[in-house]
Amino acid sequence: MHRLLDVESLGLDASRASLLREIFELHSQVHDQALAIAGPMPMPAELTMQQFRVLGFVVKDPGMTGHELGVSLGVSAPTASGLVDRLVEKGLLERVDDTADRRIRRLHITEEGMALTRQLDSLLQRAMIEVIKNMTVEDLEIMRASARAMLSAMERTLQDR
């Protein structure tokens, strides 16, 4: 059974629950093997783990305020503001005035920040570079179809929100 998800709590029919358990177990195995092949996530020397967390929160919730970020991180407003200041200086985040209330500044990731986030969060891609020589064209076509199915489901999920 997958370590992070209680499939039974989702209320799925038995066949879907069984498939989901198998998919998550396979995903865990792929993750573990990718980690063994590619190694741990590289962290640039100029970025702390807490700054990386800030980028992740802003990617997940674009337009969040500094106060909301502080709550998400579990830190004070001045601490959150300092983290944001450093990321703005590095060109990874930007503060944008709220259109309805100019006293509020909203946080958005820059293109450079998004590129760095993708680079750091690329375990599967880093492993694929090593593994690709052992994959057939059919394997790659199956992976492409799987990625398209996941992307389509993600788009539907975002539209449902």
CNS distance restraints for C-alpha pairs under 8 A (distance, minus, plus):
assign (resid   1 and name CA) (resid  21 and name CA) 5.77 0.50 0.50
assign (resid   1 and name CA) (resid  22 and name CA) 7.64 0.50 0.50
assign (resid   1 and name CA) (resid  24 and name CA) 7.54 0.50 0.50
assign (resid   1 and name CA) (resid  25 and name CA) 6.23 0.50 0.50
assign (resid   2 and name CA) (resid   6 and name CA) 7.45 0.50 0.50
assign (resid   2 and name CA) (resid  21 and name CA) 6.38 0.50 0.50
assign (resid   2 and name CA) (resid  24 and name CA) 5.46 0.50 0.50
assign (resid   2 and name CA) (resid  25 and name CA) 5.38 0.50 0.50
assign (resid   2 and name CA) (resid  28 and name CA) 7.36 0.50 0.50
assign (resid   6 and name CA) (resid  10 and name CA) 7.48 0.50 0.50
assign (resid   7 and name CA) (resid  11 and name CA) 7.82 0.50 0.50
assign (resid   7 and name CA) (resid  12 and name CA) 7.83 0.50 0.50
assign (resid   7 and name CA) (resid  17 and name CA) 6.15 0.50 0.50
assign (resid   7 and name CA) (resid  20 and name CA) 7.27 0.50 0.50
assign (resid   7 and name CA) (resid  21 and name CA) 6.74 0.50 0.50
assign (resid   8 and name CA) (resid  12 and name CA) 7.07 0.50 0.50
assign (resid   8 and name CA) (resid  17 and name CA) 6.99 0.50 0.50
assign (resid  12 and name CA) (resid  16 and name CA) 6.04 0.50 0.50
assign (resid  12 and name CA) (resid  17 and name CA) 5.61 0.50 0.50
assign (resid  13 and name CA) (resid  17 and name CA) 6.11 0.50 0.50
assign (resid  14 and name CA) (resid  18 and name CA) 6.07 0.50 0.50
assign (resid  15 and name CA) (resid  19 and name CA) 6.25 0.50 0.50
assign (resid  16 and name CA) (resid  20 and name CA) 6.03 0.50 0.50
assign (resid  17 and name CA) (resid  21 and name CA) 6.13 0.50 0.50
assign (resid  18 and name CA) (resid  22 and name CA) 6.35 0.50 0.50
assign (resid  19 and name CA) (resid  23 and name CA) 6.09 0.50 0.50
assign (resid  20 and name CA) (resid  24 and name CA) 6.11 0.50 0.50
assign (resid  21 and name CA) (resid  25 and name CA) 6.15 0.50 0.50
assign (resid  22 and name CA) (resid  26 and name CA) 6.09 0.50 0.50
assign (resid  23 and name CA) (resid  27 and name CA) 6.00 0.50 0.50
assign (resid  24 and name CA) (resid  28 and name CA) 6.12 0.50 0.50
assign (resid  25 and name CA) (resid  29 and name CA) 6.33 0.50 0.50
assign (resid  26 and name CA) (resid  30 and name CA) 6.13 0.50 0.50
assign (resid  27 and name CA) (resid  31 and name CA) 6.08 0.50 0.50
assign (resid  28 and name CA) (resid  32 and name CA) 6.12 0.50 0.50
assign (resid  29 and name CA) (resid  33 and name CA) 6.10 0.50 0.50
assign (resid  30 and name CA) (resid  34 and name CA) 5.95 0.50 0.50
assign (resid  31 and name CA) (resid  35 and name CA) 6.11 0.50 0.50
assign (resid  31 and name CA) (resid 123 and name CA) 7.94 0.50 0.50
assign (resid  31 and name CA) (resid 124 and name CA) 7.36 0.50 0.50
assign (resid  32 and name CA) (resid  36 and name CA) 6.28 0.50 0.50
assign (resid  33 and name CA) (resid  37 and name CA) 6.21 0.50 0.50
assign (resid  34 and name CA) (resid  38 and name CA) 5.79 0.50 0.50
assign (resid  34 and name CA) (resid  39 and name CA) 7.57 0.50 0.50
assign (resid  34 and name CA) (resid 123 and name CA) 6.54 0.50 0.50
assign (resid  34 and name CA) (resid 124 and name CA) 6.05 0.50 0.50
assign (resid  34 and name CA) (resid 126 and name CA) 7.93 0.50 0.50
assign (resid  34 and name CA) (resid 127 and name CA) 5.12 0.50 0.50
assign (resid  35 and name CA) (resid  39 and name CA) 4.87 0.50 0.50
assign (resid  35 and name CA) (resid  40 and name CA) 6.21 0.50 0.50
assign (resid  35 and name CA) (resid 123 and name CA) 6.85 0.50 0.50
assign (resid  35 and name CA) (resid 127 and name CA) 7.50 0.50 0.50
assign (resid  37 and name CA) (resid 127 and name CA) 5.79 0.50 0.50
assign (resid  37 and name CA) (resid 130 and name CA) 7.42 0.50 0.50
assign (resid  38 and name CA) (resid 123 and name CA) 6.76 0.50 0.50
assign (resid  38 and name CA) (resid 126 and name CA) 5.76 0.50 0.50
assign (resid  38 and name CA) (resid 127 and name CA) 4.96 0.50 0.50
assign (resid  38 and name CA) (resid 130 and name CA) 7.83 0.50 0.50
assign (resid  40 and name CA) (resid 123 and name CA) 7.83 0.50 0.50
assign (resid  41 and name CA) (resid 120 and name CA) 6.12 0.50 0.50
assign (resid  41 and name CA) (resid 121 and name CA) 7.07 0.50 0.50
assign (resid  41 and name CA) (resid 122 and name CA) 7.83 0.50 0.50
assign (resid  41 and name CA) (resid 123 and name CA) 6.82 0.50 0.50
assign (resid  42 and name CA) (resid 120 and name CA) 6.30 0.50 0.50
assign (resid  43 and name CA) (resid  47 and name CA) 6.86 0.50 0.50
assign (resid  43 and name CA) (resid  48 and name CA) 7.78 0.50 0.50
assign (resid  43 and name CA) (resid  49 and name CA) 7.93 0.50 0.50
assign (resid  43 and name CA) (resid 120 and name CA) 6.92 0.50 0.50
assign (resid  47 and name CA) (resid  51 and name CA) 6.14 0.50 0.50
assign (resid  47 and name CA) (resid  52 and name CA) 6.74 0.50 0.50
assign (resid  48 and name CA) (resid  52 and name CA) 6.30 0.50 0.50
assign (resid  49 and name CA) (resid  53 and name CA) 6.21 0.50 0.50
assign (resid  50 and name CA) (resid  54 and name CA) 6.32 0.50 0.50
assign (resid  50 and name CA) (resid  83 and name CA) 7.99 0.50 0.50
assign (resid  51 and name CA) (resid  55 and name CA) 6.43 0.50 0.50
assign (resid  51 and name CA) (resid  83 and name CA) 6.35 0.50 0.50
assign (resid  51 and name CA) (resid  87 and name CA) 7.21 0.50 0.50
assign (resid  52 and name CA) (resid  56 and name CA) 6.33 0.50 0.50
assign (resid  52 and name CA) (resid 117 and name CA) 7.76 0.50 0.50
assign (resid  53 and name CA) (resid  57 and name CA) 6.26 0.50 0.50
assign (resid  54 and name CA) (resid  58 and name CA) 6.26 0.50 0.50
assign (resid  54 and name CA) (resid  69 and name CA) 7.44 0.50 0.50
assign (resid  54 and name CA) (resid  73 and name CA) 7.76 0.50 0.50
assign (resid  54 and name CA) (resid  83 and name CA) 7.68 0.50 0.50
assign (resid  54 and name CA) (resid  84 and name CA) 7.75 0.50 0.50
assign (resid  55 and name CA) (resid  59 and name CA) 6.09 0.50 0.50
assign (resid  55 and name CA) (resid  92 and name CA) 7.97 0.50 0.50
assign (resid  55 and name CA) (resid  93 and name CA) 7.66 0.50 0.50
assign (resid  55 and name CA) (resid 109 and name CA) 6.96 0.50 0.50
assign (resid  55 and name CA) (resid 113 and name CA) 7.37 0.50 0.50
assign (resid  55 and name CA) (resid 117 and name CA) 7.27 0.50 0.50
assign (resid  56 and name CA) (resid  60 and name CA) 6.19 0.50 0.50
assign (resid  56 and name CA) (resid 117 and name CA) 7.59 0.50 0.50
assign (resid  57 and name CA) (resid  61 and name CA) 6.06 0.50 0.50
assign (resid  57 and name CA) (resid  69 and name CA) 7.26 0.50 0.50
assign (resid  57 and name CA) (resid  72 and name CA) 7.70 0.50 0.50
assign (resid  58 and name CA) (resid  62 and name CA) 5.04 0.50 0.50
assign (resid  58 and name CA) (resid  63 and name CA) 7.23 0.50 0.50
assign (resid  58 and name CA) (resid  64 and name CA) 6.69 0.50 0.50
assign (resid  58 and name CA) (resid  69 and name CA) 7.93 0.50 0.50
assign (resid  58 and name CA) (resid 107 and name CA) 6.68 0.50 0.50
assign (resid  58 and name CA) (resid 108 and name CA) 6.29 0.50 0.50
assign (resid  58 and name CA) (resid 109 and name CA) 6.47 0.50 0.50
assign (resid  59 and name CA) (resid 108 and name CA) 7.58 0.50 0.50
assign (resid  59 and name CA) (resid 109 and name CA) 6.53 0.50 0.50
assign (resid  59 and name CA) (resid 114 and name CA) 7.83 0.50 0.50
assign (resid  62 and name CA) (resid 106 and name CA) 7.99 0.50 0.50
assign (resid  62 and name CA) (resid 107 and name CA) 6.48 0.50 0.50
assign (resid  62 and name CA) (resid 108 and name CA) 5.40 0.50 0.50
assign (resid  62 and name CA) (resid 109 and name CA) 7.38 0.50 0.50
assign (resid  63 and name CA) (resid 106 and name CA) 4.63 0.50 0.50
assign (resid  63 and name CA) (resid 107 and name CA) 4.86 0.50 0.50
assign (resid  63 and name CA) (resid 108 and name CA) 5.61 0.50 0.50
assign (resid  64 and name CA) (resid  68 and name CA) 6.11 0.50 0.50
assign (resid  64 and name CA) (resid  69 and name CA) 6.74 0.50 0.50
assign (resid  64 and name CA) (resid 106 and name CA) 5.47 0.50 0.50
assign (resid  64 and name CA) (resid 107 and name CA) 5.53 0.50 0.50
assign (resid  64 and name CA) (resid 108 and name CA) 7.75 0.50 0.50
assign (resid  65 and name CA) (resid  69 and name CA) 6.24 0.50 0.50
assign (resid  65 and name CA) (resid 104 and name CA) 7.21 0.50 0.50
assign (resid  65 and name CA) (resid 105 and name CA) 6.24 0.50 0.50
assign (resid  65 and name CA) (resid 106 and name CA) 4.87 0.50 0.50
assign (resid  65 and name CA) (resid 107 and name CA) 6.00 0.50 0.50
assign (resid  66 and name CA) (resid  70 and name CA) 6.19 0.50 0.50
assign (resid  66 and name CA) (resid  77 and name CA) 6.95 0.50 0.50
assign (resid  66 and name CA) (resid  80 and name CA) 6.41 0.50 0.50
assign (resid  66 and name CA) (resid  81 and name CA) 6.36 0.50 0.50
assign (resid  66 and name CA) (resid  84 and name CA) 7.83 0.50 0.50
assign (resid  66 and name CA) (resid 105 and name CA) 7.59 0.50 0.50
assign (resid  66 and name CA) (resid 106 and name CA) 7.29 0.50 0.50
assign (resid  66 and name CA) (resid 107 and name CA) 7.19 0.50 0.50
assign (resid  67 and name CA) (resid  71 and name CA) 6.38 0.50 0.50
assign (resid  67 and name CA) (resid  77 and name CA) 5.84 0.50 0.50
assign (resid  67 and name CA) (resid  80 and name CA) 7.60 0.50 0.50
assign (resid  68 and name CA) (resid  72 and name CA) 6.22 0.50 0.50
assign (resid  69 and name CA) (resid  73 and name CA) 6.12 0.50 0.50
assign (resid  69 and name CA) (resid  80 and name CA) 6.64 0.50 0.50
assign (resid  70 and name CA) (resid  74 and name CA) 5.76 0.50 0.50
assign (resid  70 and name CA) (resid  75 and name CA) 5.02 0.50 0.50
assign (resid  70 and name CA) (resid  76 and name CA) 5.79 0.50 0.50
assign (resid  70 and name CA) (resid  77 and name CA) 5.55 0.50 0.50
assign (resid  70 and name CA) (resid  79 and name CA) 7.53 0.50 0.50
assign (resid  70 and name CA) (resid  80 and name CA) 5.11 0.50 0.50
assign (resid  71 and name CA) (resid  75 and name CA) 6.44 0.50 0.50
assign (resid  71 and name CA) (resid  76 and name CA) 7.70 0.50 0.50
assign (resid  73 and name CA) (resid  80 and name CA) 7.91 0.50 0.50
assign (resid  75 and name CA) (resid  79 and name CA) 6.19 0.50 0.50
assign (resid  75 and name CA) (resid  80 and name CA) 6.47 0.50 0.50
assign (resid  76 and name CA) (resid  80 and name CA) 6.28 0.50 0.50
assign (resid  77 and name CA) (resid  81 and name CA) 6.01 0.50 0.50
assign (resid  78 and name CA) (resid  82 and name CA) 6.13 0.50 0.50
assign (resid  79 and name CA) (resid  83 and name CA) 6.35 0.50 0.50
assign (resid  80 and name CA) (resid  84 and name CA) 6.22 0.50 0.50
assign (resid  81 and name CA) (resid  85 and name CA) 6.03 0.50 0.50
assign (resid  82 and name CA) (resid  86 and name CA) 6.37 0.50 0.50
assign (resid  83 and name CA) (resid  87 and name CA) 6.42 0.50 0.50
assign (resid  84 and name CA) (resid  88 and name CA) 6.01 0.50 0.50
assign (resid  84 and name CA) (resid  93 and name CA) 7.20 0.50 0.50
assign (resid  85 and name CA) (resid  89 and name CA) 6.18 0.50 0.50
assign (resid  86 and name CA) (resid  90 and name CA) 6.29 0.50 0.50
assign (resid  87 and name CA) (resid  91 and name CA) 6.30 0.50 0.50
assign (resid  87 and name CA) (resid  92 and name CA) 5.32 0.50 0.50
assign (resid  87 and name CA) (resid  93 and name CA) 5.51 0.50 0.50
assign (resid  88 and name CA) (resid  92 and name CA) 5.77 0.50 0.50
assign (resid  88 and name CA) (resid  93 and name CA) 4.74 0.50 0.50
assign (resid  88 and name CA) (resid  94 and name CA) 5.55 0.50 0.50
assign (resid  88 and name CA) (resid  95 and name CA) 7.69 0.50 0.50
assign (resid  91 and name CA) (resid 110 and name CA) 6.93 0.50 0.50
assign (resid  91 and name CA) (resid 112 and name CA) 6.87 0.50 0.50
assign (resid  91 and name CA) (resid 113 and name CA) 7.09 0.50 0.50
assign (resid  92 and name CA) (resid 109 and name CA) 6.02 0.50 0.50
assign (resid  92 and name CA) (resid 110 and name CA) 5.30 0.50 0.50
assign (resid  92 and name CA) (resid 111 and name CA) 7.51 0.50 0.50
assign (resid  92 and name CA) (resid 112 and name CA) 5.70 0.50 0.50
assign (resid  92 and name CA) (resid 113 and name CA) 3.94 0.50 0.50
assign (resid  92 and name CA) (resid 114 and name CA) 7.58 0.50 0.50
assign (resid  93 and name CA) (resid 107 and name CA) 6.79 0.50 0.50
assign (resid  93 and name CA) (resid 108 and name CA) 5.71 0.50 0.50
assign (resid  93 and name CA) (resid 109 and name CA) 4.45 0.50 0.50
assign (resid  93 and name CA) (resid 110 and name CA) 5.31 0.50 0.50
assign (resid  93 and name CA) (resid 113 and name CA) 6.44 0.50 0.50
assign (resid  94 and name CA) (resid 107 and name CA) 5.83 0.50 0.50
assign (resid  94 and name CA) (resid 108 and name CA) 5.36 0.50 0.50
assign (resid  94 and name CA) (resid 109 and name CA) 6.23 0.50 0.50
assign (resid  94 and name CA) (resid 110 and name CA) 6.49 0.50 0.50
assign (resid  95 and name CA) (resid 105 and name CA) 5.70 0.50 0.50
assign (resid  95 and name CA) (resid 106 and name CA) 5.44 0.50 0.50
assign (resid  95 and name CA) (resid 107 and name CA) 4.83 0.50 0.50
assign (resid  95 and name CA) (resid 108 and name CA) 6.46 0.50 0.50
assign (resid  96 and name CA) (resid 105 and name CA) 5.26 0.50 0.50
assign (resid  96 and name CA) (resid 106 and name CA) 5.04 0.50 0.50
assign (resid  96 and name CA) (resid 107 and name CA) 6.37 0.50 0.50
assign (resid  96 and name CA) (resid 108 and name CA) 7.36 0.50 0.50
assign (resid  97 and name CA) (resid 101 and name CA) 7.71 0.50 0.50
assign (resid  97 and name CA) (resid 102 and name CA) 5.49 0.50 0.50
assign (resid  97 and name CA) (resid 103 and name CA) 7.40 0.50 0.50
assign (resid  97 and name CA) (resid 104 and name CA) 6.10 0.50 0.50
assign (resid  97 and name CA) (resid 105 and name CA) 4.49 0.50 0.50
assign (resid  97 and name CA) (resid 106 and name CA) 6.15 0.50 0.50
assign (resid  98 and name CA) (resid 102 and name CA) 5.29 0.50 0.50
assign (resid  98 and name CA) (resid 103 and name CA) 7.41 0.50 0.50
assign (resid  98 and name CA) (resid 104 and name CA) 5.44 0.50 0.50
assign (resid  98 and name CA) (resid 105 and name CA) 5.58 0.50 0.50
assign (resid  98 and name CA) (resid 106 and name CA) 6.18 0.50 0.50
assign (resid 109 and name CA) (resid 113 and name CA) 5.63 0.50 0.50
assign (resid 109 and name CA) (resid 114 and name CA) 6.30 0.50 0.50
assign (resid 110 and name CA) (resid 114 and name CA) 6.14 0.50 0.50
assign (resid 111 and name CA) (resid 115 and name CA) 6.12 0.50 0.50
assign (resid 112 and name CA) (resid 116 and name CA) 6.23 0.50 0.50
assign (resid 113 and name CA) (resid 117 and name CA) 6.13 0.50 0.50
assign (resid 114 and name CA) (resid 118 and name CA) 6.15 0.50 0.50
assign (resid 115 and name CA) (resid 119 and name CA) 6.17 0.50 0.50
assign (resid 116 and name CA) (resid 120 and name CA) 6.15 0.50 0.50
assign (resid 117 and name CA) (resid 121 and name CA) 5.99 0.50 0.50
assign (resid 118 and name CA) (resid 122 and name CA) 6.11 0.50 0.50
assign (resid 122 and name CA) (resid 126 and name CA) 5.99 0.50 0.50
assign (resid 123 and name CA) (resid 127 and name CA) 6.19 0.50 0.50
assign (resid 124 and name CA) (resid 128 and name CA) 5.98 0.50 0.50
assign (resid 125 and name CA) (resid 129 and name CA) 6.44 0.50 0.50
assign (resid 126 and name CA) (resid 130 and name CA) 7.18 0.50 0.50
assign (resid 127 and name CA) (resid 131 and name CA) 6.19 0.50 0.50
assign (resid 128 and name CA) (resid 132 and name CA) 5.43 0.50 0.50
assign (resid 131 and name CA) (resid 135 and name CA) 6.86 0.50 0.50
assign (resid 135 and name CA) (resid 139 and name CA) 5.79 0.50 0.50
assign (resid 135 and name CA) (resid 140 and name CA) 6.78 0.50 0.50
assign (resid 136 and name CA) (resid 140 and name CA) 6.44 0.50 0.50
assign (resid 137 and name CA) (resid 141 and name CA) 6.18 0.50 0.50
assign (resid 138 and name CA) (resid 142 and name CA) 6.21 0.50 0.50
assign (resid 139 and name CA) (resid 143 and name CA) 6.29 0.50 0.50
assign (resid 140 and name CA) (resid 144 and name CA) 6.10 0.50 0.50
assign (resid 141 and name CA) (resid 145 and name CA) 6.23 0.50 0.50
assign (resid 142 and name CA) (resid 146 and name CA) 6.14 0.50 0.50
assign (resid 143 and name CA) (resid 147 and name CA) 6.06 0.50 0.50
assign (resid 144 and name CA) (resid 148 and name CA) 6.17 0.50 0.50
assign (resid 145 and name CA) (resid 149 and name CA) 6.18 0.50 0.50
assign (resid 146 and name CA) (resid 150 and name CA) 6.21 0.50 0.50
assign (resid 147 and name CA) (resid 151 and name CA) 6.06 0.50 0.50
assign (resid 148 and name CA) (resid 152 and name CA) 6.06 0.50 0.50
assign (resid 149 and name CA) (resid 153 and name CA) 6.24 0.50 0.50
assign (resid 150 and name CA) (resid 154 and name CA) 6.11 0.50 0.50
assign (resid 151 and name CA) (resid 155 and name CA) 6.18 0.50 0.50
assign (resid 152 and name CA) (resid 156 and name CA) 6.34 0.50 0.50
assign (resid 153 and name CA) (resid 157 and name CA) 6.15 0.50 0.50
assign (resid 154 and name CA) (resid 158 and name CA) 6.20 0.50 0.50
assign (resid 155 and name CA) (resid 159 and name CA) 6.23 0.50 0.50
assign (resid 156 and name CA) (resid 160 and name CA) 6.20 0.50 0.50
assign (resid 157 and name CA) (resid 161 and name CA) 6.57 0.50 0.50
